[in-house]
Amino acid sequence: MKLEKKDVLFVIAVSAVYCSLAAGFSLVSTVLPDKTVLTNPIAHGSLNLREIIGHFAWGVVAAIVTLRVRYILLGGFLAVLIDADHLIGLLHVEGIQRMGHSITFAVISVVVLMIVFRKNDYRLGVIVGTSILTHISYDIFSTESGFPILTPFVNKIIEFPREDWIIFEIAAIAIIGIVSVLVTKKESISSTFVR
């Protein structure tokens, strides 16, 4: 496992697009019903070093099963960058909190990033899709939390008990692990036929 320049550029590019998607998707919340006045993430204290390190670590732990440095780093960065959906709070508008913490955002981000970066990069798709699971896992671990996981179809916050953090993290690890094993098998079969 070594990190090459192309891996660094890939991680930066994917992270930038993902961050933009999370921030942009949160703007949709300004036109949805059930909106409230959004809190400023800086004033609220949701942007702090402990949160960043915690989310990064949870993402890395789940992505380590890929055994590829670029995806391990992406697992960490995307688990942090999903919080770009908090940035709409800086505008002092009404909306739905944590829009990026939803299944809809996970699906949209997987589709967009796989189209932009490579349609057949299934490891990328699974890392992007499970970043919501690792992020929510850490949020639940650090403070009992609720999320609008069904937004924009149901704009209610769904609460999770604190002990559920492990379920989200194990789910992310299992999903990433299964996809990684399948992709590795496919790659080994393909390389056998190439010879």
ChimeraX commands (.cxc) that place a marker at each C-alpha (Angstrom):
marker #1 position 0.00,0.00,0.00 radius 0.5
marker #1 position 1.72,3.12,-1.22 radius 0.5
marker #1 position 0.44,6.57,-2.07 radius 0.5
marker #1 position 1.25,7.91,-5.52 radius 0.5
marker #1 position 0.72,11.38,-6.96 radius 0.5
marker #1 position -2.25,10.18,-9.06 radius 0.5
marker #1 position -3.89,8.87,-5.87 radius 0.5
marker #1 position -3.46,12.24,-4.13 radius 0.5
marker #1 position -4.98,14.06,-7.12 radius 0.5
marker #1 position -7.85,11.57,-7.24 radius 0.5
marker #1 position -8.61,11.98,-3.53 radius 0.5
marker #1 position -8.53,15.79,-3.82 radius 0.5
marker #1 position -10.77,15.84,-6.91 radius 0.5
marker #1 position -13.34,13.41,-5.50 radius 0.5
marker #1 position -13.38,15.24,-2.16 radius 0.5
marker #1 position -13.93,18.62,-3.84 radius 0.5
marker #1 position -16.85,17.36,-5.94 radius 0.5
marker #1 position -18.38,15.54,-2.95 radius 0.5
marker #1 position -18.08,18.62,-0.73 radius 0.5
marker #1 position -19.73,20.75,-3.42 radius 0.5
marker #1 position -22.55,18.23,-3.78 radius 0.5
marker #1 position -23.19,18.18,-0.02 radius 0.5
marker #1 position -23.29,21.98,0.17 radius 0.5
marker #1 position -25.42,22.27,-2.98 radius 0.5
marker #1 position -27.85,19.54,-1.92 radius 0.5
marker #1 position -28.46,21.35,1.36 radius 0.5
marker #1 position -29.73,24.37,-0.58 radius 0.5
marker #1 position -32.75,22.27,-1.60 radius 0.5
marker #1 position -33.86,22.40,2.02 radius 0.5
marker #1 position -34.75,26.08,1.69 radius 0.5
marker #1 position -37.79,25.18,-0.45 radius 0.5
marker #1 position -38.99,22.12,1.47 radius 0.5
marker #1 position -41.80,22.05,4.04 radius 0.5
marker #1 position -41.01,21.51,7.73 radius 0.5
marker #1 position -38.01,23.85,7.60 radius 0.5
marker #1 position -36.68,25.71,10.61 radius 0.5
marker #1 position -34.14,28.45,11.16 radius 0.5
marker #1 position -30.74,26.83,10.63 radius 0.5
marker #1 position -28.03,27.23,13.21 radius 0.5
marker #1 position -24.65,28.68,12.39 radius 0.5
marker #1 position -22.20,25.73,12.48 radius 0.5
marker #1 position -19.39,27.89,13.81 radius 0.5
marker #1 position -21.48,29.41,16.60 radius 0.5
marker #1 position -22.99,25.99,17.37 radius 0.5
marker #1 position -19.52,24.44,17.66 radius 0.5
marker #1 position -20.11,21.66,15.13 radius 0.5
marker #1 position -16.90,22.51,13.30 radius 0.5
marker #1 position -14.19,21.50,15.75 radius 0.5
marker #1 position -11.05,19.37,15.71 radius 0.5
marker #1 position -12.58,16.54,17.75 radius 0.5
marker #1 position -15.44,16.17,15.26 radius 0.5
marker #1 position -13.11,16.26,12.27 radius 0.5
marker #1 position -10.70,13.67,13.70 radius 0.5
marker #1 position -13.56,11.44,14.88 radius 0.5
marker #1 position -15.36,11.41,11.53 radius 0.5
marker #1 position -12.08,10.87,9.67 radius 0.5
marker #1 position -11.13,7.93,11.92 radius 0.5
marker #1 position -14.55,6.27,11.56 radius 0.5
marker #1 position -14.35,6.59,7.76 radius 0.5
marker #1 position -10.79,5.23,7.64 radius 0.5
marker #1 position -11.67,2.24,9.83 radius 0.5
marker #1 position -14.50,1.26,7.49 radius 0.5
marker #1 position -12.49,1.82,4.29 radius 0.5
marker #1 position -9.35,-0.01,5.43 radius 0.5
marker #1 position -10.89,-3.27,4.17 radius 0.5
marker #1 position -10.26,-2.05,0.60 radius 0.5
marker #1 position -6.50,-2.33,1.21 radius 0.5
marker #1 position -6.05,0.64,-1.14 radius 0.5
marker #1 position -4.63,3.90,0.22 radius 0.5
marker #1 position -6.70,6.13,-2.08 radius 0.5
marker #1 position -9.97,4.61,-0.84 radius 0.5
marker #1 position -8.87,4.55,2.79 radius 0.5
marker #1 position -8.14,8.29,2.59 radius 0.5
marker #1 position -11.41,8.92,0.75 radius 0.5
marker #1 position -13.28,7.01,3.43 radius 0.5
marker #1 position -11.91,9.43,6.01 radius 0.5
marker #1 position -12.27,12.64,4.02 radius 0.5
marker #1 position -15.81,11.96,2.77 radius 0.5
marker #1 position -16.98,11.11,6.29 radius 0.5
marker #1 position -15.82,14.60,7.29 radius 0.5
marker #1 position -16.93,16.49,4.17 radius 0.5
marker #1 position -20.54,15.36,4.38 radius 0.5
marker #1 position -20.80,18.12,6.99 radius 0.5
marker #1 position -20.55,20.67,4.18 radius 0.5
marker #1 position -24.34,20.51,4.39 radius 0.5
marker #1 position -24.02,22.59,7.57 radius 0.5
marker #1 position -22.61,25.51,5.59 radius 0.5
marker #1 position -26.08,26.69,4.58 radius 0.5
marker #1 position -26.48,27.69,8.24 radius 0.5
marker #1 position -24.01,30.50,7.57 radius 0.5
marker #1 position -26.66,32.13,5.35 radius 0.5
marker #1 position -29.11,32.55,8.27 radius 0.5
marker #1 position -32.00,31.05,6.29 radius 0.5
marker #1 position -34.72,28.53,7.00 radius 0.5
marker #1 position -34.15,24.97,5.85 radius 0.5
marker #1 position -33.80,21.38,6.97 radius 0.5
marker #1 position -30.74,20.60,9.09 radius 0.5
marker #1 position -28.26,17.98,7.87 radius 0.5
marker #1 position -29.67,17.39,4.38 radius 0.5
marker #1 position -26.53,15.52,3.36 radius 0.5
marker #1 position -27.19,12.99,6.11 radius 0.5
marker #1 position -29.86,11.28,3.98 radius 0.5
marker #1 position -30.27,8.23,1.79 radius 0.5
marker #1 position -31.24,10.49,-1.12 radius 0.5
marker #1 position -27.95,12.36,-0.88 radius 0.5
marker #1 position -26.03,9.08,-0.69 radius 0.5
marker #1 position -27.67,7.84,-3.91 radius 0.5
marker #1 position -27.21,11.14,-5.76 radius 0.5
marker #1 position -23.56,11.44,-4.73 radius 0.5
marker #1 position -22.78,7.84,-5.78 radius 0.5
marker #1 position -24.34,8.37,-9.20 radius 0.5
marker #1 position -22.69,11.74,-9.81 radius 0.5
marker #1 position -19.22,10.73,-8.62 radius 0.5
marker #1 position -19.23,7.46,-10.54 radius 0.5
marker #1 position -20.25,9.28,-13.72 radius 0.5
marker #1 position -17.65,12.00,-13.22 radius 0.5
marker #1 position -14.75,9.77,-12.18 radius 0.5
marker #1 position -15.32,6.28,-13.67 radius 0.5
marker #1 position -18.48,4.32,-14.11 radius 0.5
marker #1 position -16.84,1.00,-13.25 radius 0.5
marker #1 position -15.00,2.11,-10.08 radius 0.5
marker #1 position -17.19,0.20,-7.67 radius 0.5
marker #1 position -14.85,0.81,-4.74 radius 0.5
marker #1 position -15.37,4.55,-5.22 radius 0.5
marker #1 position -19.12,4.06,-5.37 radius 0.5
marker #1 position -19.23,2.04,-2.18 radius 0.5
marker #1 position -16.95,4.45,-0.29 radius 0.5
marker #1 position -19.16,7.38,-1.35 radius 0.5
marker #1 position -22.35,5.51,-0.48 radius 0.5
marker #1 position -21.20,4.34,2.93 radius 0.5
marker #1 position -19.71,7.68,3.97 radius 0.5
marker #1 position -23.16,8.56,5.33 radius 0.5
marker #1 position -23.10,5.42,7.49 radius 0.5
marker #1 position -19.66,6.12,8.97 radius 0.5
marker #1 position -20.53,9.77,9.52 radius 0.5
marker #1 position -23.80,8.99,11.27 radius 0.5
marker #1 position -22.05,6.28,13.29 radius 0.5
marker #1 position -19.61,8.80,14.74 radius 0.5
marker #1 position -22.34,11.39,15.33 radius 0.5
marker #1 position -24.36,8.85,17.30 radius 0.5
marker #1 position -21.25,7.70,19.19 radius 0.5
marker #1 position -20.23,11.22,20.19 radius 0.5
marker #1 position -23.70,12.56,21.01 radius 0.5
marker #1 position -27.08,10.92,20.70 radius 0.5
marker #1 position -28.41,12.36,17.48 radius 0.5
marker #1 position -31.18,12.40,14.95 radius 0.5
marker #1 position -30.99,12.79,11.20 radius 0.5
marker #1 position -33.37,13.49,8.31 radius 0.5
marker #1 position -32.34,10.24,6.60 radius 0.5
marker #1 position -35.50,10.09,4.47 radius 0.5
marker #1 position -35.45,13.70,3.29 radius 0.5
marker #1 position -36.71,15.17,0.95 radius 0.5
marker #1 position -39.57,12.63,1.05 radius 0.5
marker #1 position -40.06,12.72,4.82 radius 0.5
marker #1 position -38.58,15.86,6.37 radius 0.5
marker #1 position -38.56,14.66,9.95 radius 0.5
marker #1 position -35.55,13.99,12.15 radius 0.5
marker #1 position -35.25,10.31,13.02 radius 0.5
marker #1 position -33.60,9.73,16.38 radius 0.5
marker #1 position -31.21,6.84,17.08 radius 0.5
marker #1 position -30.17,5.48,20.47 radius 0.5
marker #1 position -26.51,5.97,21.31 radius 0.5
marker #1 position -25.65,2.26,21.15 radius 0.5
marker #1 position -26.70,2.11,17.47 radius 0.5
marker #1 position -23.39,3.67,16.38 radius 0.5
marker #1 position -21.84,0.20,16.13 radius 0.5
marker #1 position -24.58,-1.01,13.78 radius 0.5
marker #1 position -23.89,1.81,11.32 radius 0.5
marker #1 position -20.11,1.26,11.45 radius 0.5
marker #1 position -20.34,-2.52,11.05 radius 0.5
marker #1 position -22.78,-2.06,8.15 radius 0.5
marker #1 position -20.31,0.26,6.41 radius 0.5
marker #1 position -17.40,-2.14,6.97 radius 0.5
marker #1 position -19.45,-5.12,5.72 radius 0.5
marker #1 position -20.71,-3.33,2.60 radius 0.5
marker #1 position -17.25,-2.02,1.68 radius 0.5
marker #1 position -15.68,-5.41,2.42 radius 0.5
marker #1 position -18.14,-7.37,0.28 radius 0.5
marker #1 position -17.79,-5.00,-2.68 radius 0.5
marker #1 position -13.99,-5.00,-2.35 radius 0.5
marker #1 position -13.83,-8.80,-2.35 radius 0.5
marker #1 position -16.10,-9.00,-5.41 radius 0.5
marker #1 position -14.08,-6.35,-7.28 radius 0.5
marker #1 position -10.78,-8.06,-6.39 radius 0.5
marker #1 position -12.12,-11.40,-7.66 radius 0.5
marker #1 position -13.30,-9.77,-10.88 radius 0.5
marker #1 position -9.91,-8.09,-11.34 radius 0.5
marker #1 position -8.04,-11.36,-10.79 radius 0.5
marker #1 position -10.27,-13.20,-13.28 radius 0.5
marker #1 position -9.79,-10.40,-15.82 radius 0.5
marker #1 position -5.98,-10.44,-15.38 radius 0.5
marker #1 position -5.98,-14.24,-15.84 radius 0.5
marker #1 position -7.71,-13.90,-19.23 radius 0.5
marker #1 position -5.39,-11.08,-20.31 radius 0.5
marker #1 position -2.34,-13.33,-19.89 radius 0.5
marker link #1:1,2 radius 0.2
marker link #1:2,3 radius 0.2
marker link #1:3,4 radius 0.2
marker link #1:4,5 radius 0.2
marker link #1:5,6 radius 0.2
marker link #1:6,7 radius 0.2
marker link #1:7,8 radius 0.2
marker link #1:8,9 radius 0.2
marker link #1:9,10 radius 0.2
marker link #1:10,11 radius 0.2
marker link #1:11,12 radius 0.2
marker link #1:12,13 radius 0.2
marker link #1:13,14 radius 0.2
marker link #1:14,15 radius 0.2
marker link #1:15,16 radius 0.2
marker link #1:16,17 radius 0.2
marker link #1:17,18 radius 0.2
marker link #1:18,19 radius 0.2
marker link #1:19,20 radius 0.2
marker link #1:20,21 radius 0.2
marker link #1:21,22 radius 0.2
marker link #1:22,23 radius 0.2
marker link #1:23,24 radius 0.2
marker link #1:24,25 radius 0.2
marker link #1:25,26 radius 0.2
marker link #1:26,27 radius 0.2
marker link #1:27,28 radius 0.2
marker link #1:28,29 radius 0.2
marker link #1:29,30 radius 0.2
marker link #1:30,31 radius 0.2
marker link #1:31,32 radius 0.2
marker link #1:32,33 radius 0.2
marker link #1:33,34 radius 0.2
marker link #1:34,35 radius 0.2
marker link #1:35,36 radius 0.2
marker link #1:36,37 radius 0.2
marker link #1:37,38 radius 0.2
marker link #1:38,39 radius 0.2
marker link #1:39,40 radius 0.2
marker link #1:40,41 radius 0.2
marker link #1:41,42 radius 0.2
marker link #1:42,43 radius 0.2
marker link #1:43,44 radius 0.2
marker link #1:44,45 radius 0.2
marker link #1:45,46 radius 0.2
marker link #1:46,47 radius 0.2
marker link #1:47,48 radius 0.2
marker link #1:48,49 radius 0.2
marker link #1:49,50 radius 0.2
marker link #1:50,51 radius 0.2
marker link #1:51,52 radius 0.2
marker link #1:52,53 radius 0.2
marker link #1:53,54 radius 0.2
marker link #1:54,55 radius 0.2
marker link #1:55,56 radius 0.2
marker link #1:56,57 radius 0.2
marker link #1:57,58 radius 0.2
marker link #1:58,59 radius 0.2
marker link #1:59,60 radius 0.2
marker link #1:60,61 radius 0.2
marker link #1:61,62 radius 0.2
marker link #1:62,63 radius 0.2
marker link #1:63,64 radius 0.2
marker link #1:64,65 radius 0.2
marker link #1:65,66 radius 0.2
marker link #1:66,67 radius 0.2
marker link #1:67,68 radius 0.2
marker link #1:68,69 radius 0.2
marker link #1:69,70 radius 0.2
marker link #1:70,71 radius 0.2
marker link #1:71,72 radius 0.2
marker link #1:72,73 radius 0.2
marker link #1:73,74 radius 0.2
marker link #1:74,75 radius 0.2
marker link #1:75,76 radius 0.2
marker link #1:76,77 radius 0.2
marker link #1:77,78 radius 0.2
marker link #1:78,79 radius 0.2
marker link #1:79,80 radius 0.2
marker link #1:80,81 radius 0.2
marker link #1:81,82 radius 0.2
marker link #1:82,83 radius 0.2
marker link #1:83,84 radius 0.2
marker link #1:84,85 radius 0.2
marker link #1:85,86 radius 0.2
marker link #1:86,87 radius 0.2
marker link #1:87,88 radius 0.2
marker link #1:88,89 radius 0.2
marker link #1:89,90 radius 0.2
marker link #1:90,91 radius 0.2
marker link #1:91,92 radius 0.2
marker link #1:92,93 radius 0.2
marker link #1:93,94 radius 0.2
marker link #1:94,95 radius 0.2
marker link #1:95,96 radius 0.2
marker link #1:96,97 radius 0.2
marker link #1:97,98 radius 0.2
marker link #1:98,99 radius 0.2
marker link #1:99,100 radius 0.2
marker link #1:100,101 radius 0.2
marker link #1:101,102 radius 0.2
marker link #1:102,103 radius 0.2
marker link #1:103,104 radius 0.2
marker link #1:104,105 radius 0.2
marker link #1:105,106 radius 0.2
marker link #1:106,107 radius 0.2
marker link #1:107,108 radius 0.2
marker link #1:108,109 radius 0.2
marker link #1:109,110 radius 0.2
marker link #1:110,111 radius 0.2
marker link #1:111,112 radius 0.2
marker link #1:112,113 radius 0.2
marker link #1:113,114 radius 0.2
marker link #1:114,115 radius 0.2
marker link #1:115,116 radius 0.2
marker link #1:116,117 radius 0.2
marker link #1:117,118 radius 0.2
marker link #1:118,119 radius 0.2
marker link #1:119,120 radius 0.2
marker link #1:120,121 radius 0.2
marker link #1:121,122 radius 0.2
marker link #1:122,123 radius 0.2
marker link #1:123,124 radius 0.2
marker link #1:124,125 radius 0.2
marker link #1:125,126 radius 0.2
marker link #1:126,127 radius 0.2
marker link #1:127,128 radius 0.2
marker link #1:128,129 radius 0.2
marker link #1:129,130 radius 0.2
marker link #1:130,131 radius 0.2
marker link #1:131,132 radius 0.2
marker link #1:132,133 radius 0.2
marker link #1:133,134 radius 0.2
marker link #1:134,135 radius 0.2
marker link #1:135,136 radius 0.2
marker link #1:136,137 radius 0.2
marker link #1:137,138 radius 0.2
marker link #1:138,139 radius 0.2
marker link #1:139,140 radius 0.2
marker link #1:140,141 radius 0.2
marker link #1:141,142 radius 0.2
marker link #1:142,143 radius 0.2
marker link #1:143,144 radius 0.2
marker link #1:144,145 radius 0.2
marker link #1:145,146 radius 0.2
marker link #1:146,147 radius 0.2
marker link #1:147,148 radius 0.2
marker link #1:148,149 radius 0.2
marker link #1:149,150 radius 0.2
marker link #1:150,151 radius 0.2
marker link #1:151,152 radius 0.2
marker link #1:152,153 radius 0.2
marker link #1:153,154 radius 0.2
marker link #1:154,155 radius 0.2
marker link #1:155,156 radius 0.2
marker link #1:156,157 radius 0.2
marker link #1:157,158 radius 0.2
marker link #1:158,159 radius 0.2
marker link #1:159,160 radius 0.2
marker link #1:160,161 radius 0.2
marker link #1:161,162 radius 0.2
marker link #1:162,163 radius 0.2
marker link #1:163,164 radius 0.2
marker link #1:164,165 radius 0.2
marker link #1:165,166 radius 0.2
marker link #1:166,167 radius 0.2
marker link #1:167,168 radius 0.2
marker link #1:168,169 radius 0.2
marker link #1:169,170 radius 0.2
marker link #1:170,171 radius 0.2
marker link #1:171,172 radius 0.2
marker link #1:172,173 radius 0.2
marker link #1:173,174 radius 0.2
marker link #1:174,175 radius 0.2
marker link #1:175,176 radius 0.2
marker link #1:176,177 radius 0.2
marker link #1:177,178 radius 0.2
marker link #1:178,179 radius 0.2
marker link #1:179,180 radius 0.2
marker link #1:180,181 radius 0.2
marker link #1:181,182 radius 0.2
marker link #1:182,183 radius 0.2
marker link #1:183,184 radius 0.2
marker link #1:184,185 radius 0.2
marker link #1:185,186 radius 0.2
marker link #1:186,187 radius 0.2
marker link #1:187,188 radius 0.2
marker link #1:188,189 radius 0.2
marker link #1:189,190 radius 0.2
marker link #1:190,191 radius 0.2
marker link #1:191,192 radius 0.2
marker link #1:192,193 radius 0.2
marker link #1:193,194 radius 0.2
marker link #1:194,195 radius 0.2
view
